[in-house]
Amino acid sequence: MSKTTLKDTRIAELVDQNYVHAYVLYYFGIKFYEHSTLTLEQVCQQRGLKVEQVIREMESPSYLREADLPLVSYPIDLILEYLKHSHFLFIKHKLPYIARLVESFKANHPDYNAVERDLKIVFPLFVEDFIEHIYEEEDTLFSFIQEMERSVKLGYVPTKLYYLLERNSVHKFAMEHEAHDDEMEGIRNITRDYRLELTAPLHVKVLYNELKALESSLITHARIENEILFPKAMALESKIKVSFAEKIKLN
């Protein structure tokens, strides 16, 4: 679609063509459900925005997919930084946006009235639990791996390392992590696997697509931790334990 066509297109049509447009508009302060009948140019004029800048953001890739990155070849410290950045994007960008979609959700449709009610109860609880899980993971697992990494690069105090290994285990963290791998099961049940009826309102389409995209991102995120981070961390832990045991023998 040309830039001229984009700026003359109604907001509802732009979002219906590509739900990601709603995400872009949101971060320019435009709520698609409040301006659905206006054209993009009209909304930009109202809010003092440059329509060309908004169009540029709509046409540019919004993120780099994990599949595009050779994460398996990354050293463990870079994998941790990548995962922390993903956590930041979840907490500061995606979750607040979806939470606003849920808060403003007015189904006005018999097929989605119950969904509206249930999501407004369940989604805030999901967000609270998810954020708590992320912070706990960074404070425990990530911190433990970083300590092991530092001990290899900079040397270590034997007593400190002994107590660190006694209190923590990558295998234990991996087992606990599996319990969080299907965090969106409840939301899937409420939305019947994000099933959209032909008559579904635009707000429902955007919300369901965002929830589905979030789940896909969480699955990929969990896969990176399970298939890349944990094996590398276990190998690091094993290396340190072998080295530690050899030093004890020498003493």
N, C-alpha and C positions, 0 to 999 in steps of 0.2 A: 504494500500500500504506500503511495507517494506521500510526502510530507504535507502537500496541499490537501490531499484526501483525509489524512489523519486529523489535521486541525479543524476540518469541517465536519468531522464525524461526532455524533452524540456520544457522551460518556458511556451510556448503557451499551451501545453497539461496540465501542472499543473494548470494553471489559468482556462482553459476550464473545468477541472474537478471540481474545486471549486473556485468561484470568490474571496473568502476571501483570497486565497493565494496571489492575486495581492496586497491586502492591507498590508499583512505581508511583501512582497517583497519591497513595496514602502518605508516602514520605515527602511529597511536595505539599502536604497539608490538605489534600483533596480527597474527601470521602465520596466514593463513586455513588453510593446509595442516596446521597443528599443532592447530587447534581446530575442525575441520570438523564434528564431531558435536554441539558445544555450541550453545546459542542465543546470540544477541547479548547478551542480558541476563546470561546466565551468565558469559560471557567478561568482560564489563565488571565484574561483581562480583569475579571472580578478580583482575583487574588494577587494581582501585580506580578505575575510570573511571565517569563519569556517562553512562549510556546515552543520555540525551537529547541530550548534546553530540555524541556519535558519530553519532546519527541526523540531527542538524542538518547535519553535514558531508556525510553521504551524500546528503542531499536538496538541497544547495546546488550551484550550478554550480562545477565545479572549476577552470575557467580561462575566459578571454575569448578567443574564436577570432579569428584574424587577419582573417578575413572581416568581422568586426564593426567593424574599425578602418579609418578612411579614410587608410591609410598613404601613399597616393600624394600626398595633399595636405599631408603633414607636412614640415616643414623637415628638412634632412639631419641636423642634430644630434640631433633627436628620433628619427629612424629608427635612427641608430646606438645610441642609448640603449635603444630597443626591442629591437634585435638582441642587444645585450649582456645584457639581462635574459633573453632567450630562451636564450642560452648558459648563463647562471647556472642556469636551471631544468633544462636538459639535464644539466649537470654535477653539480648538488647534489641533484636530486630524481629525475628520470626514470631516468637511467642507473644510479644506485646501486640503485634499486628493481628494475629489470629484471635487473641483475647478481645480486641476491639470489635472484630467481626462478630464474635459470639455475643458480646454485650449489646450490640446494636441490632442483633438478629430479631426481626419481626416477621415470623413465618407468613401469617395471613393466608394460610393454605392448609386444608385439612390433613394432608399427608405429612406435614412437617411441624404441626403445633406441638406434638409430644416431643419431637426432636429438639425444638427450641427450648422447651421447659427443662429437659434432661441435660442438654449441653450447658445451659447456664448454671447448673448445679455441679456437674462433673468436671467441666474443663478447668475452672479455677483450682479445683483440688488436684487435677493432673499437673497443672503448671507448678503448684506449690511443691508437690512431691518430686517432680522432675528437677526443679532448681536445687532442691535440697540434695538430691542424688548427685548432681553435677559438682556442687561445692564439696560434698563429702569425698567424691572420687578424686578431686584435685588435691584435697588436704591429706588424703591417706595414700592411695595408690600412686598418683603422680609424684607426690613428695617422696615416697619410698624409692621409686625408680630413679629420681633425680639424685637422691643421696647415694645410691649404689653407683650411679654414673660418675659422681664426683669422687667417690672413693677409688675408683679405677684410674681416673685421670690425675688426681692430685695426691693420692695416697690416703691412708686412713689411720685412725687411732684404733688399735685392736679391740679394746674394751667397748668403745662406742659402736663399732661395727658388729660386734658379737650381740649386743643388746638390740641393735636394729634388726638383725636377722632373726633373733629370738621372737621379737614382737610381731614381725611381718612375714608374709609368705605370698608370693605372686600366685601360686596355685590357689590359695584360699581366696584371694581377691578375684581370681578368674571364676571360681565356683559361685561366689556371691554375685558376680556381674551377670551371670546367666539368669538370675531371678528377675533382672530388670529388662531383659531383652524384648519383652512384649508389653511395653508400657501403655500402648494405645489400644489394648484389647477392648476395654470398656467403651471407648469412643467408637470403635468399629462396630460394636454391638448396637449402640444407640443409633448410628447412621445406617445400619444394615449394610456394612461394607461400602459406605459412601455411595449407595445406590441412588441415582437421580431419575425421577420420573420425567416424562416428556414435558409436563407442565410445571416443572420445578422453577421457582422464582430465581432471578439472577443472583440475589444474595446467597441463596442456598448453593448454587453452582460454584460461586467463588469460594465460599466457606468449605465446601466438601473437597474441592480441588486443592485448597491450601492444606487441609488436614491430611489428605492423601499424600501430598508432596512432603509434608512434615514427617509422616510415618516412613516414607521412602528414605528420607535423609537420616532418620534415626536408625533404620535397618543398616544402611551403609556405614554409619558411624560405629555401630556395634560390631559390624563385620571387621572394620579396620582395627578395632581394639582386640577382638577375639582372634583374628587371623594374622595380625601383624605385630601389634604392640605386645600382647601377652607372650607369644613365642620368643620375641627378642628380649623381653624382660626376664623370662625364665632362663634363657641362655646366659644372660648377664649375671643373674643370681647364682646359677650353677658355677660359673667361672669364678665368682668371688668366693664361694664356699670352698672350692677346690684349693684356691690360692691361700685362703685362710687356714685350712687344714694343714697345708704344707708348711706354713710358717710356724704353726703350733708344734709340728713334729721336730722342726729344727731347733726349737727352744727346749 
